[in-house]
Amino acid sequence: MEKEQVSSGNIIDFKVLRRLMKFVRPYRGRFYFLVFLTLAIGILTPIRPMLIQWTLDNQVAIGDYNGMVVMMLILVGLLVVQSGAQYIHTYLSGWMGQQVIRDIRTTLFKHLVSLRLRFFDKTPIGRLVTRTISDVETLADVFSEGLAAMVSDLLQLIFILAFMFYQDWRLALLSLATLPFLLISTYIFKEKIKVAFNDVRNAVANLNTFVQEHITGMNVVQIFASEKREFEKFKKINEEHKQANLRSVLYYSIYYPVAEIIAAAGIGLLVWYGAKGAINFEETGITIGKVVAFIMYIQMFFRPIRMIADRYNILQMGIVSSSRIISLIDDEEHVQANGSLTPDHINGQVSFNQVWFAYNGEEYVLKDLSFDVKAGDMIALVGATGAGKSSIINLLNRFYEINKGTISVDGEDIRNYDLGCLRRNIGVVLQDVFLFSDTIMNNITLGNTDVTEEMVWHAADMVGARRFIERLPGQLSYNVMERGATLSVGQRQLISFIRAMVYDPKILVLDEATSSVDSETEQMIQQAIDKMMKGRTSIVIAHRLSTIQKADKILVLERGEVKETGRHDELLTKDGSYAQLYKMQYKEFV
């Protein structure tokens, strides 16, 4: 199991932030209002200590009860306004964050489903799941807790400093005397917690990967009696996860008491100097109200600094996640051109003309391949593993793009067809049938509301699958569970036939559809295949040569080239590659 590593980047990447702001544009009105609220909260916060100072020095000191009541009402009003602004600010930043996250995740998934299979061949599925779920969720924290809160805190720091120096520069400097110690401890904590935070993310990723792999491959673990060995591996990874979390807890448990002590020392200095100054008011001009106000200023000033390390890491990991997401969105492994041709009817004539194709570089798996299939004919592709049979199907569906040559349907280059139209007219049944954890109906329609239940039953009748579906609880509403675990191999194959036939395709592609079933099931499936092929162009890949003896043409492939072409009887007469394959399969009868 390859362990995923997560590294931190720079706290600010303006290129990434500019890209993120594109997702904020639809909500620019609310965004500007959020900026206004941030400024308002920054200004309102330091006003409260100033009003308390005024009350103590000008009302309480002279016993002005009425004036004190008025000031208390003003303070209460200010608190109500500030609390309301803080509530709206918190809710709005969270709301905007969720809207943006939804849009990013939608954009990301829409982009993923448009990528060619070449991209998925080289990208681990777990990594894509992490990008779509975990990394996007990290961005939600940036919008709701990181960026907006950090900007608000910074503005409050600026306004508090301005108020402090405006009130009394001596008390301001004295209040900030312990600030360097707090900044140093915050920096050390930030660096330590950054490493611990990365270790936690790595441990979580490795733990998730291990559990996912071993649940999926549990049959292999049990077949080889490896439960104890795998359990020991799990305990080791789980211990690493625990230790990583404990390190982060340790740093928090040290930092916050240290920060409190530093803040308390600053307040102690202020009280000592302020009280002495208040006693000598006529010389210093320092009042009790001013000392109380500065105590409040210090508490307000030190609080966001103590939180900055946490928000730094939230913002930093958000930038890392953003970079990954944007990198994925910028990947250009799309189908090269999507044509606009959407004919009402396709006859099904297929032509490959001097086609060259390689999955990587110039390691060609198809070399100068040319063949024609007349509308309504059946062509069979045979050959050893790696001969290029499945590649032909992938290219016909435009899952991959050819390097050289042309592929045409009804004499028109497939690149000129609308991609959706082309694929709707090509019914594909693969050897490995994939079913979602959903109902039979949804597995056949894949959410397409244009496909009615009547159409599904008609296709089921065509392939002979109605009988087994009607026996299931709920029939078409029966949940097949993950990968169709509650169905037999033959039943899963029949459902894949219905899924292909419900659109009435003019070209039918069967990729070794009977290679992994028993003889009895093969006979049932072969009957279904015979019904499906009537009136359609059929391209069949088969290891069992008994299934293709009626083919109008058989292509024998070897290392991406056509070695022999002809009907079954003709190829046996030639006593070439096909004849050798036939003898190997039926040597007991030859």
Secondary structure, DSSP 8 states (H G I E B T S, - for coil): ----------S--HHHHHHHHHHHGGGHHHHHHHHHHHHHHHHHHHHHHHHHHHHIIIIITTT-HHHHHHHHHHHHHHHHHHHHHHHHHHHHHHHHHHHHHHHHHHHHHHHHHHB-HHHHHHS-HHHHHIIIIIIHHHHHHIIIIIHHHHHHHHHHHHHHHHHHHHH-HHHHHHHTTTHHHHHHHHHHHHHHHHHHHHHHHHHHHHHHHHHHHHHHTHHHHHHTT-HHHHHHHHHHHHHHHHHHHHHHHHHHHHHHHHHHHHHHHHHHHHHHHHHHHHHTHHHH---HHHHHHHHHHHHHHHHHHHHHHHHHHHHHHHHHHHHHHHHHHT---B-S----B--S-----EEEEEEEEESSTT-EEEEEEEEEE-TT-EEEEE-STTSSHHHHHHHHTTSS--SEEEEEETTEEGGGB-HHHHHHTEEEE-SS----SSBHHHHHHTT-TTS-HHHHHHHHHHHT-HHHHHTSTTGGG-B--GGGTTS-HHHHHHHHHHHHHTT--SEEEEESTTTTS-HHHHHHHHHHHHHHHTTSEEEEE-S-GGGGTT-SEEEEEETTEEEEEE-HHHHHHHTSHHHHHHHHHSTTT-
